[in-house]
Amino acid sequence: MIEIIRKAMLAGIGMQEKAVELIDEMVKKGELSDKEGAKLIKEVSKKAQESGKEIEKLVKGAVQAAVEKTDIASKKELEALSKKVQALSARVKKLEEERGA
């Protein structure tokens, strides 16, 4: 799955580069004005950013689903267990002190 995501990202980057090259070439040939070329490049860059964010969301979702399937405790769950262990340790210490007194 990671390989598919990597290829998609590389394809997106490659397509953006090709689009910019094409736009630059069209500007050089006079088929587009500098202003039109700049506007198109800005649009291509914006779309690439949006695509990157969408891919990031998909990756996060896929990773989260994989972690849930493996039944690994989350950071939040580990912190809650740590607090319980600390509270129990304090109770045990208190009981031991009361017995010893």
N, C-alpha and C positions, 0 to 999 in steps of 0.2 A: 504494500500500500504506500509506503514511504517513497518507493521508487516512482510510482505513478505521480505522486504529488510533486516530487523533484522534477520529473520530466515536464509536468504541466507548468511549473514555475519557470523553468528554463525556456520552454516554448513561448511563454508570455513575454519574457525578457527579450528573446530573439525577435519576436514579432514587433515589439516596441522599437527595437533598434532598426529593423528593416523599414518600419513606417517612417521613422525620423530620417533615415537615409533617402527614402523615396521623396519625402517632402522637401528635403534640402536640394535634391536633384531638380525637382520641379521649380523651385525658387530660382536656381541657377539658370535654368532654361527659360525663365520668364513666364512659365505657365501659371505660377502663383506669385503674388506680391510678397514682400517680406512680412507684411502684416498678416496676410492670410496664412503664410507658412508658420509664423509664430503661434497664431491662434490654433492651427491644426496640431502642432507639436504639443501645445498646452493641453488640448483635448485628449490626445493620445496618452500623455503622461498621467492625466487625471483618471482615465479609464484603466490604465495599468495599475495605478494605486488602488483603485476600487477593487480590481480583480485580485490584487495581492491581499487586501483585507478579507475578501471573501474566502480565498484559499486558506488564510490564517484561521478563520472561523471553522472551516471544514476540518483542518488539521487538529485544532483544539477539541472539536467534537469527537473526532475519531480516536484521539488519544484518551479522552475521558471515557469513552465507551470501552476501549481496550482495558483501561485500568479497572473499571467497574466489573468487567468480566473476569479479571484475574483475582478479584476479591481482596485487593490490597487496601489496607486502612488509609483513610485520608489524613491529611495533616490535622484537620479539625478533630477527627476521632482520636488521633494519638494524643493531642493536647488534652482532651477530655479525660482520657484514661490516665494520663500523667497526673492531672489534678486529683483524680480519685485515689491513685496510689499515694500521693502526698498526704491526703486527708486520712487515709487508712493508716499510714505510717505514724502520723501524729497521734491517732487514737491508740494504736498499739503502744507507743512510747508512754503515753499518759497512763494507760492501764498497768504497764510494767512498773512505772514510778509509784502508782497507788499500791500495788502489791508489795513493793519493796519497802514502803514507808511504815 
